Structures are given as C-alpha cells and as structure tokens.
Amino acid sequence: MQKLGIALFMVLLGLSSCSTEAKEAVKVKEYTVGCAHCNKAMRVEGVTECKPAVLIDGKPVLIVGSAIDMKKDNICSATRKCKMDGKVEGGEFKAGKTLEWINN
C-alpha cells in the first residue's frame, strides 16, 4: 500500500511540474525596409552610416539583430518589402529569425 501511495505521489508531482502555458506563436508580418541614413523616407535622426530601418505606424525605426546586408539586399537607396518577425523594444525593432524578401 505504501508503494502505491509513493507511486501516486510521484505521478501527481510529475503532472504538476508540466507547463500549462502555451508558447507564444511567432508573428511574421510584412514590413517596408530601407536605409536609415541614405533613404529620405526612412531617415532616422542621429544615424550617420547605412543601417536598416523598418516603417512602424509610418515612422522609421532602426532594426537590430537582423541578417540584412544593406548593399546585397539592395536597400541602401531603395525600400523593399519583406516578411519578418520581431517587436519594438526601447525604440528599436528587435528582429527575430524570420526574414523573407518579397519580390519588388
């Protein structure tokens, strides 16, 4: 009987340690991306060299943590649309792992 009680306790302990929270789904959205220095529509005050920016609610925000190559991805003097995940934190867009250019 004691072994049954111990086994039941172990099962209940195991069940209580399982996480019931669902992981937050990655939200991939379509954004306009351009150079925060060269492109007038994407210009961010204080930026003195080519850096990627994304339009959020019509305002350019610097992108950090992205694999965007300004010259290779052709966004230094033009804007492009892409699908990516991320969020705005501390006035910067913290890019996630997803980045897919839309042909334009």
Kinemage of the C-alpha trace (Angstrom):
@kinemage 1
@onewidth
@group {chain A} dominant
@subgroup {mainchain}
@vectorlist {calphas} color= white
{ca met a 1} P 0.000 0.000 0.000
{ca gln a 2} L 2.855 2.351 0.816
{ca lys a 3} L 4.408 1.722 -2.635
{ca leu a 4} L 1.075 2.609 -4.285
{ca gly a 5} L 0.947 5.856 -2.312
{ca ile a 6} L 4.508 6.742 -3.303
{ca ala a 7} L 3.785 5.939 -6.964
{ca leu a 8} L 0.630 8.083 -6.909
{ca phe a 9} L 2.548 10.933 -5.281
{ca met a 10} L 5.270 10.731 -7.969
{ca val a 11} L 2.665 10.806 -10.770
{ca leu a 12} L 0.929 13.838 -9.267
{ca leu a 13} L 4.262 15.580 -8.744
{ca gly a 14} L 5.185 14.954 -12.382
{ca leu a 15} L 1.872 16.314 -13.615
{ca ser a 16} L 2.149 19.450 -11.517
{ca ser a 17} L 5.591 20.239 -12.926
{ca cys a 18} L 4.333 20.188 -16.527
{ca ser a 19} L 3.998 23.642 -18.017
{ca thr a 20} L 0.447 24.535 -18.946
{ca glu a 21} L 1.481 27.745 -20.710
{ca ala a 22} L 1.388 27.624 -24.483
{ca lys a 23} L 4.429 29.027 -26.228
{ca glu a 24} L 3.778 32.356 -27.921
{ca ala a 25} L 3.481 31.905 -31.674
{ca val a 26} L 5.950 33.793 -33.844
{ca lys a 27} L 4.068 36.503 -35.719
{ca val a 28} L 5.541 37.124 -39.146
{ca lys a 29} L 4.365 40.386 -40.706
{ca glu a 30} L 5.050 42.295 -43.897
{ca tyr a 31} L 7.193 45.418 -43.473
{ca thr a 32} L 8.802 48.139 -45.586
{ca val a 33} L 12.563 48.236 -45.013
{ca gly a 34} L 15.143 50.798 -46.115
{ca cys a 35} L 18.333 52.617 -45.137
{ca ala a 36} L 18.069 54.841 -42.054
{ca his a 37} L 20.819 57.102 -43.448
{ca cys a 38} L 20.550 57.227 -47.262
{ca asn a 39} L 16.811 56.973 -47.850
{ca lys a 40} L 14.898 60.184 -47.077
{ca ala a 41} L 11.657 58.322 -46.344
{ca met a 42} L 13.422 56.027 -43.848
{ca arg a 43} L 15.821 58.525 -42.265
{ca val a 44} L 16.361 58.173 -38.521
{ca glu a 45} L 17.796 61.168 -36.674
{ca gly a 46} L 21.352 60.675 -35.455
{ca val a 47} L 22.211 57.823 -37.842
{ca thr a 48} L 25.460 58.631 -39.691
{ca glu a 49} L 26.023 55.395 -41.630
{ca cys a 50} L 23.974 52.823 -43.527
{ca lys a 51} L 21.739 50.909 -41.120
{ca pro a 52} L 18.463 49.111 -41.792
{ca ala a 53} L 15.193 50.648 -40.641
{ca val a 54} L 11.602 49.459 -40.775
{ca leu a 55} L 8.427 51.518 -41.010
{ca ile a 56} L 6.226 51.058 -37.934
{ca asp a 57} L 2.997 53.063 -37.976
{ca gly a 58} L 4.502 55.283 -40.691
{ca lys a 59} L 7.668 56.087 -38.700
{ca pro a 60} L 11.139 54.616 -39.341
{ca val a 61} L 12.618 52.506 -36.538
{ca leu a 62} L 16.146 51.055 -36.518
{ca ile a 63} L 16.382 47.274 -36.905
{ca val a 64} L 18.749 45.377 -34.605
{ca gly a 65} L 19.636 41.696 -34.663
{ca ser a 66} L 18.904 41.160 -38.337
{ca ala a 67} L 20.916 39.480 -41.074
{ca ile a 68} L 20.083 42.299 -43.529
{ca asp a 69} L 23.002 43.213 -45.789
{ca met a 70} L 22.405 46.802 -46.910
{ca lys a 71} L 24.192 46.549 -50.279
{ca lys a 72} L 23.460 42.908 -51.126
{ca asp a 73} L 19.771 43.216 -50.266
{ca asn a 74} L 19.585 46.492 -52.247
{ca ile a 75} L 18.003 48.653 -49.573
{ca cys a 76} L 20.610 51.407 -49.321
{ca ser a 77} L 18.911 53.756 -51.777
{ca ala a 78} L 15.553 51.996 -52.172
{ca thr a 79} L 12.894 50.486 -49.962
{ca arg a 80} L 11.857 46.857 -50.144
{ca lys a 81} L 9.087 44.789 -48.673
{ca cys a 82} L 9.884 41.771 -46.577
{ca lys a 83} L 8.254 39.364 -44.183
{ca met a 84} L 9.899 39.113 -40.791
{ca asp a 85} L 9.170 38.628 -37.134
{ca gly a 86} L 10.197 40.859 -34.293
{ca lys a 87} L 8.984 43.557 -31.946
{ca val a 88} L 9.707 47.119 -30.943
{ca glu a 89} L 11.634 47.402 -27.667
{ca gly a 90} L 13.344 50.517 -26.369
{ca gly a 91} L 12.790 52.443 -29.595
{ca glu a 92} L 14.391 49.725 -31.774
{ca phe a 93} L 12.930 46.868 -33.788
{ca lys a 94} L 14.369 43.627 -32.384
{ca ala a 95} L 14.331 41.301 -35.378
{ca gly a 96} L 13.628 37.614 -34.986
{ca lys a 97} L 14.934 34.772 -37.109
{ca thr a 98} L 12.451 35.002 -39.976
{ca leu a 99} L 13.383 37.189 -42.964
{ca glu a 100} L 11.907 36.676 -46.413
{ca trp a 101} L 12.196 39.282 -49.149
{ca ile a 102} L 9.126 39.905 -51.270
{ca asn a 103} L 9.971 40.381 -54.948
{ca asn a 104} L 9.827 44.082 -55.727
